[in-house]
């Protein structure tokens, strides 16, 4: 096999996406337990970088009251609303699902560099599903200590 090593320098799949809306697909999904002992589903999402190559984003659906709004957004945007309503979602349900997501860049912390993050999952109309919380209440941050990085 022959290849040009310079081709790998800038298109590693780990280069950050610029903030914006992207079509995403769940390419890996795994049920895990967070560091604090909460149930969660770790998602590996794939989106197309504006330069045309695939890029990955990691997201976590954590089963804590402060983060249920994100599970609802994900389920509504990916056609899994019936699973949300039942209160049960599995990694298998998530695998292969497609949606639109608003991606942001989060500043690095704890020795890690900047990273892409899903700010919200969007319905096919391009708007975030209505949260179950009052509109005057800002969503609580997803327990940072629940995310394994």
Helices and strands as residue ranges (DSSP letters): H 7-10, E 20-33, E 39-48, E 54-62, G 65-67, H 68-78, H 81-86, H 91-94, E 98-106, E 115-122, G 144-146
